[in-house]
Amino acid sequence: MASRIYLDYNATTPVDPAVLKTMLPFFSGEFGNAASIHTTGQKARSAVETAREQIAALINARPQEIIFTSGGTESDNQALFGMFDPTSYADTDLTTTEIEHEAVLNTCQALAALGVTVGYLAANREGQIDPQHLRDLLHEIPDTNLVSVMHANNELGTVQPLEEIGRIASTADVYLHTDAVQSAGKIPVDVNALQVDLLSLSAHKIYGPKGVGALYIRNGTPLRQFLFGGHHQRGFRPGTENVAGIVGFGKAAELAVASLARDAVRISALRDDLERGLLQRVPQSRVNAALAPRIPNTTNIVFPGVDGEALLIALDLKGVSCSTGAACSSGAVEPSHVLTAIGLTPAEARSSLRFSLGRPTTRQEIDAALFIIPQAVEQLREISPNYPKQMSSSG
């Protein structure tokens, strides 16, 4: 059986062999609790602190500003809930965007239910936020507590003008959080250049293990405790550390720093070839947010006249793995909130697929995908009542 063509690296990545090798001792021989003061425990503690340094280096932070979590969702929840006083929710304001990941949007909804006023910034057709809109909003609502803007969108790959957003938030003396789950390891991320106070990371997006993430907390940021228990991680995140996972995350971050520039050049070239080939071979197709700066591995393409879920299944049967949007939203009946927010009709949003490439992606896989995908689209269009047959045969 031919090997599958995996084009869903924004959903998750395989654990790098070097990462797995680094983790293995901490499942058995080096099994200590990192909170224990004896030698066995302190070996685990040393490994955790090394990983903290490696992850800090990925985003140009200080190691003491990194806490470990169970993943990006927990980091987002900690960042947002932790910036609000439960005794005064009704007197506080939060600003985010319409195209955030559900980990942020659903947290904002939960805070709104408690009384926090939440404002949403719109995105343009290219999936970008206009910093001037944020400047205007902060002028109108000077008591805003927190702004949360994701660095790179998980569905479109669009990179937000976060440096300018950071300057605006800093000038307004407002704390800034960013979900950098999709950008870290793919493009340079510098917490000081971006002027962010809180930043969320996830290991399994950068060839590390699932179930471990991190939250950057700039020194002096008044984040309150979110979970309660022991005094681990400066009290921010109690509970016994997932030492093997943390060690793997650290190694993945170290590898990402070493290969980031090289990966970006190679993967973006493959992504661009995939885009050009599909646009040439599939009539009426187009790239969503094509004009925006994007992370180098991501493309989101609309195939008019084809149901995205049907195309996803057809491609899966032909050995190609991709996505209709965020992996966390698979099975959702509603069209992508990101795609409709940038102006696509529900039908267009439902006809869009996301292809995300990774470090293991090869030229041969892209060439094969350029044969398989147009064929699958053509077959579905032939039986679609929503696509004129003369269009299907043209080009």
C-alpha positions as CSV (number, residue, x, y, z in Angstrom):
1,M,0.0,0.0,0.0
2,A,1.3,3.4,-1.0
3,S,2.2,5.7,1.9
4,R,-0.2,8.4,2.8
5,I,0.3,12.1,1.9
6,Y,-0.1,14.0,5.1
7,L,-0.9,17.7,4.5
8,D,-2.4,18.6,7.9
9,Y,0.6,19.6,10.0
10,N,-1.3,22.6,11.5
11,A,-3.5,20.0,13.2
12,T,-0.6,18.1,14.6
13,T,2.9,16.9,13.8
14,P,4.8,13.6,14.3
15,V,7.2,13.5,17.2
16,D,10.7,14.0,15.8
17,P,12.9,11.0,16.4
18,A,15.4,13.1,18.3
19,V,12.6,14.4,20.5
20,L,11.4,10.8,21.3
21,K,15.0,9.7,22.1
22,T,15.3,12.6,24.5
23,M,12.0,11.7,26.2
24,L,12.5,7.9,26.6
25,P,14.7,7.9,29.8
26,F,12.1,9.9,31.7
27,F,9.5,7.2,31.3
28,S,11.6,4.7,33.2
29,G,15.2,5.2,34.5
30,E,14.9,8.9,35.2
31,F,11.4,8.7,36.6
32,G,11.7,11.2,39.5
33,N,9.2,13.8,40.6
34,A,10.7,17.2,39.7
35,A,9.4,18.5,43.1
36,S,11.4,16.0,45.2
37,I,14.6,17.2,46.9
38,H,16.5,13.9,46.6
39,T,18.9,13.1,43.8
40,T,16.4,11.3,41.7
41,G,14.0,14.2,41.9
42,Q,16.7,16.7,41.2
43,K,17.7,15.0,38.0
44,A,14.2,15.4,36.8
45,R,14.2,19.1,38.0
46,S,17.4,19.7,36.1
47,A,15.8,18.3,32.9
48,V,12.7,20.5,33.3
49,E,14.8,23.6,33.8
50,T,16.9,22.8,30.7
51,A,13.6,22.5,28.7
52,R,12.5,25.8,30.1
53,E,15.6,27.4,28.8
54,Q,15.2,25.8,25.4
55,I,11.6,27.1,25.1
56,A,12.5,30.5,26.3
57,A,15.2,30.7,23.6
58,L,12.5,29.9,20.9
59,I,10.7,33.2,21.7
60,N,13.6,35.3,23.2
61,A,12.2,35.2,26.7
62,R,13.8,34.6,30.1
63,P,13.4,31.0,31.4
64,Q,11.7,32.2,34.6
65,E,8.9,33.7,32.5
66,I,7.9,30.2,31.1
67,I,5.4,28.0,32.9
68,F,4.3,24.6,31.5
69,T,0.7,23.6,30.8
70,S,-1.2,20.7,29.2
71,G,-1.3,22.5,25.8
72,G,-2.3,25.6,23.9
73,T,-5.9,25.6,25.1
74,E,-5.0,25.6,28.8
75,S,-2.4,28.3,28.1
76,D,-5.1,30.5,26.5
77,N,-7.5,29.9,29.3
78,Q,-4.9,30.7,31.9
79,A,-3.9,33.9,30.1
80,L,-7.4,35.2,29.7
81,F,-9.1,34.1,33.0
82,G,-6.0,35.0,34.9
83,M,-6.1,38.7,33.9
84,F,-9.5,39.3,35.5
85,D,-10.5,39.7,39.1
86,P,-13.5,37.5,39.9
87,T,-14.9,40.1,42.2
88,S,-15.2,42.8,39.5
89,Y,-15.9,41.1,36.2
90,A,-18.7,43.6,35.4
91,D,-16.2,46.5,35.5
92,T,-13.7,45.1,33.1
93,D,-13.2,45.0,29.3
94,L,-11.4,42.6,26.9
95,T,-10.7,43.0,23.2
96,T,-10.1,40.2,20.8
97,T,-10.7,39.3,17.1
98,E,-13.4,37.5,15.2
99,I,-11.0,35.0,13.8
100,E,-9.4,33.6,17.0
101,H,-9.1,29.9,17.8
102,E,-12.0,28.5,19.8
103,A,-9.7,28.2,22.8
104,V,-9.7,32.0,22.9
105,L,-13.2,32.7,21.6
106,N,-15.0,30.3,23.9
107,T,-13.0,31.6,26.9
108,C,-14.1,35.1,25.9
109,Q,-17.7,33.8,25.9
110,A,-17.3,32.3,29.3
111,L,-15.9,35.6,30.6
112,A,-18.7,37.6,29.0
113,A,-21.2,35.3,30.8
114,L,-19.6,36.4,34.0
115,G,-20.0,40.1,33.2
116,V,-16.8,41.0,31.3
117,T,-17.5,43.3,28.3
118,V,-15.9,41.7,25.2
119,G,-15.2,43.6,22.0
120,Y,-14.3,42.0,18.7
121,L,-12.1,43.4,16.0
122,A,-13.1,42.5,12.4
123,A,-10.7,41.1,9.9
124,N,-10.4,42.2,6.3
125,R,-10.6,39.9,3.2
126,E,-7.0,38.9,3.7
127,G,-7.6,37.8,7.3
128,Q,-5.8,40.7,8.9
129,I,-6.7,43.1,11.7
130,D,-6.4,46.9,11.1
131,P,-4.3,48.2,14.0
132,Q,-6.0,51.5,13.6
133,H,-9.3,49.9,14.7
134,L,-7.6,48.7,17.9
135,R,-6.2,52.2,18.5
136,D,-9.6,53.7,18.1
137,L,-11.3,51.1,20.3
138,L,-8.7,51.6,23.1
139,H,-9.3,55.3,22.9
140,E,-13.1,54.8,23.2
141,I,-12.7,52.2,26.1
142,P,-9.7,53.4,28.1
143,D,-10.3,50.9,30.9
144,T,-9.6,47.9,28.7
145,N,-7.8,45.2,30.8
146,L,-6.5,42.9,28.1
147,V,-6.1,42.6,24.3
148,S,-5.8,39.1,22.8
149,V,-4.8,38.8,19.1
150,M,-3.4,35.5,17.7
151,H,-0.1,35.7,15.9
152,A,-0.8,33.4,12.9
153,N,-4.3,32.1,12.1
154,N,-4.6,28.4,12.2
155,E,-6.9,28.1,9.2
156,L,-5.5,30.8,6.8
157,G,-1.9,31.1,8.0
158,T,-2.3,34.9,8.0
159,V,0.2,36.7,10.2
160,Q,-1.1,39.6,12.1
161,P,0.8,42.9,12.4
162,L,1.6,42.1,16.0
163,E,4.5,44.5,16.4
164,E,2.3,47.4,15.7
165,I,-0.5,46.0,17.8
166,G,2.1,45.6,20.6
167,R,3.1,49.2,20.3
168,I,-0.5,50.3,20.5
169,A,-1.3,48.2,23.5
170,S,1.9,49.3,25.3
171,T,1.2,53.0,24.6
172,A,-2.3,52.5,26.0
173,D,-0.9,50.7,29.0
174,V,-3.0,47.6,28.2
175,Y,-1.8,44.0,28.6
176,L,-1.4,42.0,25.4
177,H,-1.8,38.2,24.9
178,T,-1.1,36.3,21.7
179,D,-1.8,32.7,20.8
180,A,1.4,31.8,19.0
181,V,0.6,28.1,18.7
182,Q,0.8,28.2,14.9
183,S,3.6,30.7,14.5
184,A,6.3,29.6,16.9
185,G,8.8,27.3,15.1
186,K,7.6,28.5,11.7
187,I,8.5,32.2,11.7
188,P,10.7,34.2,14.2
189,V,8.8,35.0,17.4
190,D,10.4,37.6,19.8
191,V,8.3,38.5,22.8
192,N,10.2,41.8,23.2
193,A,9.9,42.9,19.6
194,L,6.2,42.0,19.7
195,Q,5.8,43.7,23.2
196,V,3.5,40.9,24.3
197,D,2.9,40.2,28.0
198,L,1.4,36.7,27.6
199,L,2.0,34.1,24.8
200,S,0.7,30.6,24.4
201,L,2.6,27.7,22.9
202,S,1.9,24.0,22.2
203,A,4.5,21.2,21.8
204,H,2.7,19.0,19.3
205,K,2.6,21.7,16.6
206,I,6.4,21.7,16.5
207,Y,7.2,18.0,16.4
208,G,6.9,17.5,20.1
209,P,4.5,15.4,22.2
210,K,0.8,16.0,22.6
211,G,-0.4,17.0,26.1
212,V,2.2,19.7,26.9
213,G,2.3,23.4,26.2
214,A,3.7,26.6,27.7
215,L,2.6,30.0,28.7
216,Y,5.0,33.0,28.6
217,I,4.3,35.5,31.4
218,R,6.3,38.7,31.3
219,N,7.8,39.5,34.6
220,G,5.4,41.9,36.4
221,T,2.3,40.8,34.6
222,P,-0.4,40.5,37.3
223,L,-1.7,37.1,36.3
224,R,-3.8,35.4,39.1
225,Q,-3.7,31.8,39.9
226,F,-5.9,29.6,37.8
227,L,-5.5,26.2,39.3
228,F,-5.0,25.3,43.0
229,G,-2.8,22.8,44.7
230,G,0.8,22.7,45.5
231,H,3.4,25.5,44.9
232,H,4.8,24.2,41.6
233,Q,5.8,26.7,38.9
234,R,5.8,29.8,41.1
235,G,2.2,28.9,42.1
236,F,0.8,29.6,38.6
237,R,0.4,25.9,37.7
238,P,0.3,23.4,40.5
239,G,0.6,19.7,40.0
240,T,3.4,17.3,39.3
241,E,5.2,18.2,36.1
242,N,4.9,16.0,33.0
243,V,8.7,15.6,32.9
244,A,8.9,13.4,29.8
245,G,6.6,15.7,27.9
246,I,8.3,18.9,29.0
247,V,11.7,17.4,28.1
248,G,10.4,16.5,24.6
249,F,8.9,20.0,24.2
250,G,12.3,21.5,25.1
251,K,14.1,19.4,22.5
252,A,11.5,20.2,19.9
253,A,12.0,23.9,20.6
254,E,15.8,23.5,20.3
255,L,15.4,21.8,16.9
256,A,12.9,24.5,15.7
257,V,15.4,27.2,16.5
258,A,18.2,25.4,14.6
259,S,16.1,24.6,11.5
260,L,13.6,27.5,11.3
261,A,15.2,29.5,8.5
262,R,16.0,26.4,6.4
263,D,12.6,24.9,6.9
264,A,10.8,28.2,5.9
265,V,12.6,28.4,2.6
266,R,12.0,24.8,1.6
267,I,8.5,24.4,2.9
268,S,7.3,27.8,1.5
269,A,8.6,26.8,-2.0
270,L,6.6,23.5,-1.8
271,R,3.5,25.3,-0.6
272,D,3.7,27.9,-3.4
273,D,4.1,25.1,-6.0
274,L,1.1,23.3,-4.5
275,E,-0.9,26.5,-4.8
276,R,0.1,27.3,-8.3
277,G,-0.5,23.8,-9.5
278,L,-4.0,23.6,-8.0
279,L,-5.0,27.0,-9.4
280,Q,-3.8,25.9,-12.8
281,R,-5.4,22.5,-12.7
282,V,-8.7,23.3,-11.0
283,P,-10.9,25.8,-12.7
284,Q,-12.4,28.6,-10.6
285,S,-10.3,27.7,-7.5
286,R,-8.6,30.5,-5.5
287,V,-6.5,30.9,-2.5
288,N,-8.1,32.5,0.6
289,A,-6.1,35.4,2.0
290,A,-3.5,35.0,-0.8
291,L,-2.2,38.6,-0.5
292,A,-1.5,38.6,3.2
293,P,1.8,37.6,4.9
294,R,1.4,34.0,5.9
295,I,3.3,31.4,7.8
296,P,5.3,29.4,5.1
297,N,3.5,26.1,5.4
298,T,-0.2,27.0,5.1
299,T,-2.7,27.5,2.2
300,N,-6.5,27.6,2.3
301,I,-8.2,27.1,-1.1
302,V,-11.8,27.3,-2.1
303,F,-13.1,24.9,-4.7
304,P,-16.4,26.3,-5.9
305,G,-19.2,23.7,-6.5
306,V,-17.7,21.1,-4.2
307,D,-18.6,20.3,-0.6
308,G,-15.5,20.5,1.5
309,E,-16.4,17.6,3.7
310,A,-17.1,15.4,0.7
311,L,-13.8,16.4,-0.9
312,L,-12.0,15.8,2.4
313,I,-13.4,12.2,2.5
314,A,-12.7,11.6,-1.2
315,L,-9.1,12.7,-0.7
316,D,-8.8,10.6,2.4
317,L,-9.9,7.5,0.5
318,K,-7.2,8.4,-2.1
319,G,-4.5,8.7,0.6
320,V,-4.3,12.4,1.2
321,S,-4.9,13.9,4.6
322,C,-5.9,17.6,4.9
323,S,-8.5,19.6,6.7
324,T,-11.6,21.7,6.3
325,G,-10.4,24.1,9.0
326,A,-9.4,23.8,12.6
327,A,-8.9,20.2,13.9
328,C,-10.7,21.1,17.1
329,S,-13.8,22.0,15.1
330,S,-14.0,18.8,13.0
331,G,-17.6,17.5,12.8
332,A,-19.0,21.1,13.2
333,V,-22.1,21.7,11.0
334,E,-21.6,25.4,10.7
335,P,-19.1,26.8,8.2
336,S,-15.8,28.1,9.4
337,H,-16.2,31.2,11.5
338,V,-12.8,32.4,10.2
339,L,-13.7,32.1,6.6
340,T,-17.1,33.8,7.0
341,A,-15.5,36.5,9.1
342,I,-13.3,37.5,6.1
343,G,-16.2,37.7,3.8
344,L,-16.7,34.3,2.3
345,T,-20.3,33.1,1.8
346,P,-21.3,30.0,3.8
347,A,-21.2,28.0,0.5
348,E,-17.6,29.3,-0.2
349,A,-16.5,28.5,3.3
350,R,-17.9,25.0,3.0
351,S,-16.0,24.5,-0.3
352,S,-12.6,25.4,1.2
353,L,-9.9,23.1,2.3
354,R,-6.7,23.8,4.3
355,F,-3.4,22.2,3.3
356,S,-0.6,22.6,5.8
357,L,2.9,21.2,5.0
358,G,5.6,20.1,7.4
359,R,9.2,19.2,7.8
360,P,8.7,15.7,6.4
361,T,6.8,16.9,3.3
362,T,8.6,15.9,0.1
363,R,8.5,17.2,-3.5
364,Q,7.2,13.7,-4.5
365,E,4.3,14.1,-2.2
366,I,3.4,17.5,-3.6
367,D,3.6,16.2,-7.2
368,A,1.3,13.3,-6.2
369,A,-1.1,15.6,-4.5
370,L,-1.3,17.8,-7.6
371,F,-2.5,14.7,-9.5
372,I,-4.9,13.4,-6.9
373,I,-6.6,16.6,-5.7
374,P,-7.7,18.0,-9.1
375,Q,-9.0,14.5,-10.1
376,A,-11.1,14.3,-6.9
377,V,-12.5,17.8,-7.4
378,E,-13.5,17.0,-11.0
379,Q,-15.2,13.8,-9.9
380,L,-17.2,15.6,-7.3
381,R,-18.1,18.4,-9.6
382,E,-19.5,15.9,-12.1
383,I,-22.1,14.9,-9.7
384,S,-22.7,18.3,-8.0
385,P,-25.9,20.1,-8.8
386,N,-24.3,23.3,-7.7
387,Y,-21.5,23.4,-10.4
388,P,-22.3,24.1,-14.1
389,K,-20.8,21.2,-16.2
390,Q,-19.3,23.6,-18.8
391,M,-17.1,25.1,-16.0
392,S,-16.0,21.7,-15.0
393,S,-14.8,20.9,-18.5
394,S,-13.1,24.2,-19.2
395,G,-9.4,24.8,-18.5
